Amino acid sequence: MALTAKERTALRSLPKRIQVSQSFESPRHPTDGVNPPYFQRLVDGALRGSVYDVRQLNNWVGASTNVELNMTLLPIFYTHLDPNVIPDQLLPTKDVQEVVTLAKWSLRGIVRVCSGVIGALNKTRADSIITDALVRRWDVLFPWMQFIYRHFLPGTPQNSHEGCSIVVGEAVDITSIPLHQMASCSVAGHNLIQTNIAVQQFISKLWLYIGKLKDGDLHGGTEGVGAGQARGAIVRIITLCMDPLSQPSTLHTLVDAAGGYEPFVASALRYTRWFGRNLGDIPRSNIILSPTGPDYISILTTLVIALSTSVRFIRLVSIADPTCREKLILHGAPSNVVTALLQAWPTVSVMRENVPMENLAAVKSSEMLEGGFGYTALALLRTEACIPAACQVLDAGFIELVLQTGFRCSRTASGVLMLIPRFFMYHKVLSRFQKALDRTEDDATRLQFLARKNEEVQKSWASVHQAAQQILDICAKTNALPFYEQKCASVECPCDANEHPHYRCSGCLIARYCSRGCQRRDWKSRHRTSCRVLHSAAGINGSKHIRCNLPLITLVETFNYALYADRIQDAMEQARGRYPDETDRLVLETDLSAFPVTFSARPVQEYYGMFDSRFEPTILKELRGLPGKHILMTIKLKAGQETCVILSPRVALKLAFQWPGTMDEQAGNEIDAWMG
């Protein structure tokens, strides 16, 4: 392969550099100096295509600390990477074996030279060298990296052919480390990764493959890249592709190369689980007590950064694509993230006990927690599946996570914790919060001590706990399965207890009937009017979560009316001053999507588009007789990505089913008592 003028100059200067260098060593006898004539013979043999000499030069580079001399060997390695000689198939012939083996050792040599540059030189100089060695030679390196990926990675853990054996660990080194070096140390390499579609497709396939490997499959790498480092490197690379300034099409390129949303999402979560699990498995006593043993601090730092990057990647793809955002929740991303952080934290917290690591521990662990809490907030605020997301984080131990780690990032942790009460009017969320409380009671003393480390976290937890306890007391008055799904809605139905009526009104999607006859009779007698009211109370989009929780929402709504009577009065007074011509047509709006609950009032005409189109002003005459001094009451709820405004369930259930009342005398008495 033709060399550049700069590379030819470097080769001509090589004999002189060998003569003056005193720092290189023999690969077979590291303590002995190398004989310059012997080294020159290695160089000459490598240029002629001797596999033995190229391998020996490769080993020498790995043992040498002379960065400048190592760089002069790069042209030798480039000579054996001509893309034009890449074989179409990996045939067991001598010529093919020799070409592939020379390419393998040459790629490994380039990787080793660049690894020696990083850390030995200043950032600017390292950027220049990595750019020259990798980015400007990308048209030479990339075809060989693709060849090795195709023939030595997919399939069995080890693919070998006589004379050109490349184990999986070596193939992972050769294909991933150059990308990681460009991403970490070269601005030009950074830009190449973010703009080149072919490179992005290659990264996505490599990321998917490495994520499926077992820990033992990566043995054999020559650069000391263990399972954690290899996974951490590829996660960093693919996260770089999803930089916030990247084009939206970048994610589609990655998803398509991975085979679609399902394998893409599954792989992202697989990395997060792996990092969290392996952080938790590190022997915590060895971090402090065995400074001369395995470098646990280095492993720990690598895994903490990798977990933080993995969570950031999940957050970035969630922001970039709504489909990916919902798929991640469907596959349990909120639960996976919280679980990984809980697994990692006991080990990470020990880092502070190691004095040299105290500052680094604080920075890295805070970044990791900020990322986890940031994704949790996104799942609760910006997804259609926010209610399942809330259930997942509570089941995974979100309360314990906040109380244990909140002092490290108090503002973020407290902010996310204060989002949970927005979903307390749903039985699923409330029941899971109750289970979380039961779990924390077993370790209440320790968790309360941790919460007291930060005043902001302590106040937030006290506020959320109090709100939950109040609603849990109310929840005891209702059944998780709404009464209107257990009984026929017709008051004239001869059957008193139908286990599950089969016919449902297609208008409101709430009223159920045991027969078509009961449905027709109820329509003529009262449902013709109440249907549009129920539809408006369940939301015009027909949220299943709202429909199934109207009784609980009613009780929560009524409880807030009694608890915050003074706030309601203030809201009405402000509205009368703002709308003096509409004082007799004001609607009280209770915002349950905020915590604490807020109240406001607006004229009724501003709500017409939010309800069933059949909801006419004339129906207000029938609603005036309900308890309260307002013409109408509405509720704002968080049931999806956007908040929705519904007609007061108290109004709707009272009009449609006389509930609370004849259908639930006990609940009716409780509400009357609350209302005074």
ABEGO torsion letter per residue (X at the ends): XBBBAAAAAAAAAAAAAAAABAABBBAABAABBBBAAAAAAAAAAAAAGBAAAAAAAAAAAAABABAAAAAAAAAAAAAAABAAABBABBBABAAAAAAAAAAAAAAAAAAAAAAAABGABBAAAAAAAAAAAAAAAAAAAAAAAAAAAAAAABEBABBBBBGBBBBAAAAAAAAAAAAAAAAAABAAAAAAAAABAAAAAAAAAAAAAAAABBAAAABGBAAGBBAAAAAAAAAAAAAAAABAABBAAAAAAAAAAAGEAAAAAAAAAAAAAAAAAAAAABBAAAAAABAABBBAAAAAAAAAAAAAAAAAAAAAAAAABAAAAAAAAAAGAAAAAAAAAAAAAAAAAAAAABAAAAAAAAAAAAAAAAAAAAAAAAAAAABAAAAAAAAAAAAAGAAAAAAAAAAABAAAAAAAAAAAAAAAABAAAAAAAAAAAAAAAAAAAAAAAAAAABAAAAAAAAAAAAAAAAAAAAAAABBABBAAAABBABAABABABBABBABBBAAAGABBBABAAAAAAAAAAAAAAAAAAAAAAAEAAGBAAAAAAAAAAAAAAAAAAAAAAAAAAAAAAAAAAABAAAAAABBBBBBAABOBBBBBBBBAAAAAAABBAABBAAAAAAAAABBEABABBBBBBBABABBBBBBBAAAAAAAAAGOBEAABAAAAAAAAAAAX
